[in-house]
């Protein structure tokens, strides 16, 4: 008869394990009923959507007005965002690989912390403590951003939120608190580049061979307010670096362009907008276009509704297509594991807020 294995404890598995691997992302409502709360949190975040001194007034007003419209959009893609499903799958599969390639920090336990939707950062942190991390027991955790390109409005905001809940839940017992480290960007990791390139090649293969080299590749990333860009945010440069690396991997086989989507409100945002770019190409007679969501690691409303049901549908030409999102790509998940393993081997840890927020503090000074 098989023997009963002892329960896993902080020091009973390996020299440095177990390790909590926390995937951080914006998140999205899993049902249409969650849309209102999601938008309320989103428009309350001055890091993402800076509304100045009127944030506390304008944020709730905008979110209430937009909720019915956004609920219809989520209904159109199946009743909710798949980002939680994909995040939980990607983190779980990554941890399986990490257990094999980094046994000294095993077992690796997957967690997801969303900024604006469930599971929120405070829910994730409470789970960590319930699972035996921190709260006097120490233990190691890695905050792994799922925004490949750093921005103070995305990764920076998530790290600020993580720091806030660390102080609230563990501030009174710093000696036994969770030992955090941060992976805050990975825009040109070879595995990420390879995963994007393979999805592009798969979509290009659907065009007749004689037309394939003339298909225009339109890399589409979530836009940023120019007020954020103008104070020095590195996001545009890092997105451009990803695009260049992917095109280099493809041997610059096709004409390409970087454009930006999901502008909200009347203020100036980084452009040109993806929808305008597609319309302009189609008007010029260039109707073979492949859209590539270059700053997203899975499907959600920006891909399934904005790109698929608005931009592509409104283009009205079968030659306007989209490359598949990374989702469950084994190449991508292996890349995540490689990034994490390299980080764990570095032994890096953070001992102050500076490590968490880094550039966010610098860029918040206007």
C-alpha positions in Angstrom: 0.0 0.0 0.0 1.3 3.5 -0.9 2.6 5.5 2.0 0.9 8.8 2.9 2.9 11.8 1.9 3.5 14.5 4.6 1.8 17.9 4.0 3.9 20.5 2.2 5.4 23.1 4.5 7.6 26.1 4.0 10.8 24.1 4.6 9.9 20.5 3.8 10.1 20.5 0.0 13.3 21.9 -1.3 16.1 24.3 -0.3 14.1 27.4 -1.3 10.5 26.3 -1.9 7.6 26.5 -2.1 7.4 29.5 -4.2 4.2 31.5 -5.0 4.0 32.7 -8.6 1.6 35.6 -8.9 0.4 36.6 -12.3 -0.7 40.3 -12.3 -2.9 41.7 -15.0 -5.8 44.2 -15.5 -8.4 41.4 -15.5 -11.9 41.5 -16.9 -15.4 40.8 -15.7 -16.3 37.1 -15.9 -20.0 37.9 -16.2 -22.0 40.9 -17.4 -23.1 41.4 -13.8 -19.5 42.2 -12.8 -19.1 44.9 -15.5 -20.2 47.8 -13.3 -17.7 47.1 -10.5 -15.0 46.4 -13.0 -15.5 49.9 -14.6 -15.8 51.6 -11.3 -12.4 50.3 -10.2 -10.8 51.0 -13.6 -12.0 54.7 -13.8 -11.0 55.2 -10.2 -7.4 54.4 -11.0 -5.5 57.6 -11.7 -2.4 55.6 -12.8 -4.3 54.1 -15.7 -6.8 56.9 -16.6 -5.6 60.2 -15.1 -8.6 62.5 -14.5 -6.8 64.9 -12.1 -8.5 66.4 -9.1 -11.9 65.4 -10.5 -11.1 61.7 -10.5 -13.4 60.9 -7.6 -16.3 62.6 -9.3 -15.7 61.9 -13.0 -14.6 58.2 -12.5 -18.0 57.0 -11.0 -19.9 59.1 -13.5 -18.1 57.7 -16.5 -18.3 54.2 -15.3 -22.1 54.4 -14.7 -22.7 55.8 -18.1 -20.5 53.2 -19.9 -21.8 50.2 -18.0 -24.8 49.3 -20.2 -22.8 49.7 -23.4 -19.9 47.6 -22.1 -22.3 44.9 -20.8 -23.6 44.5 -24.3 -20.1 44.1 -25.6 -19.3 41.3 -23.1 -22.6 39.6 -23.9 -21.5 39.6 -27.5 -18.3 37.7 -26.7 -20.1 35.0 -24.7 -21.2 36.8 -21.5 -17.8 37.7 -20.0 -14.1 37.9 -20.4 -12.0 34.7 -20.8 -8.9 36.4 -19.3 -9.3 34.7 -15.9 -9.6 31.3 -17.5 -6.5 31.9 -19.6 -4.5 33.5 -16.8 -5.2 30.6 -14.4 -4.4 28.1 -17.2 -1.1 29.8 -18.2 0.1 30.2 -14.6 -0.8 26.6 -13.7 0.9 25.2 -16.8 4.0 27.4 -16.2 4.3 26.1 -12.6 4.3 22.5 -13.8 7.3 23.3 -16.1 9.0 25.3 -13.3 8.8 22.3 -11.0 10.9 20.4 -13.5 13.4 23.0 -14.5 13.8 24.7 -11.1 13.4 21.9 -8.5 15.3 23.9 -5.9 12.5 26.4 -5.7 9.7 23.9 -6.0 6.8 23.4 -5.6 5.6 26.4 -7.5 2.1 27.5 -6.7 0.0 29.5 -9.2 -1.9 32.6 -8.2 -3.7 35.4 -10.2 -4.1 39.0 -9.0 -6.2 41.3 -11.1 -6.3 45.0 -10.7 -9.9 45.7 -11.5 -11.7 42.3 -11.5 -11.9 39.1 -9.4 -9.6 37.7 -8.1 -8.5 41.2 -6.9 -5.1 41.7 -5.3 -6.5 41.6 -1.8 -8.2 38.3 -2.5 -4.9 36.9 -3.8 -2.9 38.1 -0.8 -5.4 36.7 1.6 -5.2 33.3 -0.1 -1.4 33.5 0.1 -1.6 33.9 3.9 -4.2 31.1 4.2 -1.9 28.8 2.2 0.9 29.3 4.7 2.9 32.2 3.2 3.8 35.3 5.2 2.0 36.4 8.4 5.0 35.4 10.5 5.9 32.4 8.3 7.8 34.2 5.6 8.0 32.3 2.3 8.9 33.5 -1.2 6.6 35.0 -3.8 7.2 36.4 -7.3 5.0 39.2 -8.7 5.1 38.3 -12.4 3.5 41.0 -14.6 1.5 39.7 -17.6 2.1 43.0 -19.4 5.2 42.2 -21.4 5.9 45.9 -21.9 6.2 48.0 -18.8 4.0 51.0 -18.1 3.5 53.0 -14.9 -0.3 52.8 -15.8 -0.4 49.0 -15.9 2.4 47.2 -14.2 3.2 50.2 -12.0 -0.5 50.4 -10.9 -0.6 46.7 -10.1 2.6 46.9 -8.0 1.3 49.9 -6.1 -1.8 47.9 -5.3 0.3 44.9 -4.2 2.4 47.2 -1.9 -0.7 48.6 -0.4 -2.1 45.2 0.5 1.3 44.0 1.7 1.3 46.8 4.2 -2.3 46.3 5.3 -2.0 42.6 5.8 1.6 42.1 6.8 2.9 45.5 7.9 2.8 44.7 11.6 5.1 41.7 11.2 7.8 42.5 8.7 10.2 39.9 9.9 7.9 37.0 9.0 6.4 38.7 5.9 6.4 37.2 2.4 9.7 37.8 0.6 8.7 39.4 -2.7 10.5 39.8 -5.9 9.3 41.3 -9.2 9.4 40.5 -12.9 8.2 43.8 -14.3 8.9 43.5 -18.1 10.0 41.1 -20.8 9.3 42.7 -24.1 11.9 40.9 -26.3 12.2 37.6 -24.6 13.0 35.1 -27.4 10.1 32.8 -26.4 7.6 35.6 -26.5 8.9 36.7 -29.9 8.7 33.1 -31.2 5.2 32.6 -30.0 4.0 35.8 -31.7 5.9 34.9 -34.9 4.4 31.4 -35.1 0.9 32.8 -34.8 1.6 35.4 -37.5 3.0 32.7 -39.8 0.0 30.5 -39.3 -2.3 33.4 -40.3 -0.2 34.4 -43.3 -0.4 30.8 -44.5 -4.1 31.3 -45.1 -3.5 33.7 -47.9 -2.6 32.6 -51.5 1.1 32.2 -51.8 1.4 34.8 -54.6 -0.2 37.4 -52.3 1.4 36.4 -49.0 4.4 38.7 -49.1 2.3 41.8 -49.7 0.0 41.3 -46.7 0.4 44.2 -44.3 1.1 43.3 -40.6 -0.7 45.7 -38.3 0.6 45.3 -34.7 -2.0 46.7 -32.4 -1.3 47.6 -28.7 -3.5 49.3 -26.1 -3.1 53.0 -26.3 -2.0 55.4 -23.5 -3.1 59.0 -22.7 -0.5 61.4 -24.1 -0.3 62.9 -20.6 1.3 59.6 -19.5 3.5 59.3 -22.6 4.8 62.8 -22.4 6.1 62.4 -18.8 8.4 59.6 -20.0 6.6 56.3 -19.8 8.6 53.6 -21.4 5.7 51.6 -22.8 5.7 53.0 -26.4 9.4 52.2 -26.7 9.0 48.7 -25.3 6.1 47.9 -27.5 8.1 49.1 -30.5 11.0 46.8 -29.3 8.6 43.8 -29.3 7.4 44.6 -32.8 11.0 45.0 -34.1 12.1 41.7 -32.5 9.1 39.9 -34.1 9.8 41.4 -37.5 13.4 40.5 -37.2 12.4 36.9 -36.4 10.2 36.9 -39.5 13.0 38.2 -41.6 11.1 41.4 -42.3 9.0 39.4 -44.8 6.1 41.8 -44.9 5.3 45.5 -44.7 4.3 46.3 -41.2 3.0 49.1 -39.0 2.4 49.7 -35.2 -1.0 51.2 -34.3 -2.9 51.7 -31.0 -6.4 50.8 -29.9 -8.9 51.3 -27.0 -8.8 55.1 -26.6 -11.3 56.3 -24.0 -12.6 59.8 -23.7 -11.9 63.1 -25.5 -8.3 63.7 -24.3 -5.3 63.0 -26.6 -4.1 59.4 -26.7 -1.2 57.7 -28.5 -2.1 57.1 -32.1 -2.7 56.3 -34.9 -5.8 54.4 -33.8 -6.1 50.8 -35.1 -9.6 51.3 -36.5 -8.5 54.5 -38.5 -5.4 52.7 -39.8 -7.4 49.7 -41.1 -10.0 52.1 -42.7 -7.2 54.0 -44.4 -5.6 50.9 -45.9 -8.9 49.6 -47.1 -9.8 52.9 -48.7 -6.5 52.7 -50.6 -7.3 49.3 -51.9 -5.0 47.3 -49.5 -7.4 44.8 -48.1 -5.0 42.0 -47.1 -4.2 42.9 -43.5 -3.3 40.8 -40.4 -3.9 42.4 -37.0 -1.6 41.2 -34.3 -2.5 42.0 -30.6 1.1 42.6 -29.6 0.7 43.8 -26.0 -1.9 41.2 -24.9 -1.1 37.7 -23.6 -4.6 36.3 -24.1 -8.0 37.0 -25.5 -10.3 39.5 -23.9 -12.7 42.2 -24.9 -10.0 44.2 -26.8 -9.4 41.3 -29.1 -12.7 39.4 -29.2 -15.0 42.5 -29.6 -12.9 45.5 -30.5 -10.7 43.9 -33.1 -12.9 41.0 -34.3 -16.4 42.5 -34.1 -15.7 46.1 -34.7 -12.5 46.7 -36.6 -12.5 43.6 -38.8 -16.3 43.5 -39.3 -16.4 47.1 -40.2 -13.6 46.7 -42.7 -15.9 44.4 -44.7 -13.2 42.5 -46.5 -12.3 38.8 -46.0 -8.6 39.7 -46.4 -8.6 41.6 -43.1 -7.8 39.0 -40.4 -6.3 38.6 -36.9 -3.5 36.4 -35.7 -4.5 34.1 -32.9 -3.8 35.4 -29.4 -1.1 33.7 -27.3 -3.7 32.0 -25.0 -2.6 28.3 -24.5 0.4 28.4 -26.8 2.9 25.9 -25.5 5.7 28.1 -26.9 4.5 31.0 -24.9 4.0 29.1 -21.7 7.5 27.6 -22.0 8.7 31.2 -22.4 7.0 32.2 -19.2 8.6 29.3 -17.4 12.0 30.3 -18.7 11.6 34.0 -17.7 10.5 32.8 -14.2 13.3 30.3 -13.8 16.0 32.8 -14.8 14.5 35.3 -12.3 14.4 32.7 -9.5 18.1 31.7 -10.1 19.1 35.4 -9.8 18.1 35.3 -6.1 16.7 38.8 -6.5 14.4 40.1 -3.8 12.8 43.4 -2.8 13.1 44.9 0.6 11.5 48.3 0.1 8.7 50.1 -1.7 11.2 51.4 -4.2 11.6 47.9 -5.7 7.9 47.6 -6.1 6.9 50.9 -7.7 10.3 51.9 -9.2 9.5 54.0 -12.2 6.0 54.6 -11.1 7.2 57.0 -8.4 9.6 58.7 -10.8 7.0 59.1 -13.6 4.3 60.4 -11.2 6.2 63.6 -10.7 4.8 66.0 -13.3 
